[in-house]
Amino acid sequence: FRHLLQLLNARRMVDKGLSLSVISEYNRAAISSALEDGLAKPVPTEAELLVSTFKKPSQSQRPSVSHCIPRLPPLAIPDVLDEVKRLKDDWMKEIEFVKRLRDDFDRVRHEISQNREMIDRTNDRFNVTLEKMAAVSMEREASFMKHLAQMLESQGYEVKTSNKELGHEIQELRHIFLSELDKLKHHQKTLIESLEIIEKRLAHIKFS
């Protein structure tokens, strides 16, 4: 197949007046895919052939990825060298891709590590703050309960004292009331006796 491509390209170039030495050098150095693609293009000039002979095959001369599946086996040394170079380029691209992927992974891992450290620090601060708030709340509650107990105890003492003083006052009033009642009874008895005496005197005067 490569020989057929070389023959067809040579006949086209001879018809255009190109020298056999230039055509021979081009057919020897060109890869099979470039020879095949050249049949669908205008015949190049001798200068273009010389340039393409000493220039490495460009990416445009190689079939795209979609045309590589399936790919024809190498037909000559230039095809083998081109295939080796293509494999090397693909391998280097894969290495670069793996390097970028590893760098991205390291960056993401570093960011995750930093975020994890930040989350841990925030969690620790939150726990410490929560413990402080709980301690302050417990202290305030204990202080309030203590103050309330003292207030209730003080109020209870005052109530007891007031009740005791009130009891004393009531007792004194009771004594005063009983004393006045005794005096009143005495005056009443005296009044009754006086009335009896007056009544007797009136009765004596009446009979006289």
Secondary structure as the mmCIF struct_conf table of DSSP 4:
data_model
#
loop_
_struct_conf.conf_type_id
_struct_conf.id
_struct_conf.beg_label_comp_id
_struct_conf.beg_label_asym_id
_struct_conf.beg_label_seq_id
_struct_conf.end_label_comp_id
_struct_conf.end_label_asym_id
_struct_conf.end_label_seq_id
HELX_RH_AL_P HELX_RH_AL_P1 ARG A 2 ASP A 15
TURN_TY1_P TURN_TY1_P1 LYS A 16 GLY A 17
HELX_RH_AL_P HELX_RH_AL_P2 LEU A 20 ALA A 29
BEND BEND1 ALA A 30 ALA A 30
HELX_RH_AL_P HELX_RH_AL_P3 SER A 32 GLY A 38
TURN_TY1_P TURN_TY1_P2 LEU A 39 ALA A 40
BEND BEND2 LYS A 41 LYS A 41
HELX_LH_PP_P HELX_LH_PP_P1 PRO A 42 THR A 45
HELX_RH_AL_P HELX_RH_AL_P4 GLU A 46 PHE A 54
BEND BEND3 LYS A 55 LYS A 55
HELX_LH_PP_P HELX_LH_PP_P2 LYS A 56 SER A 58
HELX_RH_3T_P HELX_RH_3T_P1 GLN A 59 GLN A 61
BEND BEND4 ARG A 62 ARG A 62
HELX_RH_3T_P HELX_RH_3T_P2 VAL A 65 CYS A 68
BEND BEND5 ILE A 69 PRO A 70
HELX_LH_PP_P HELX_LH_PP_P3 LEU A 72 PRO A 74
BEND BEND6 ALA A 76 ALA A 76
HELX_RH_AL_P HELX_RH_AL_P5 ILE A 77 PHE A 207
#
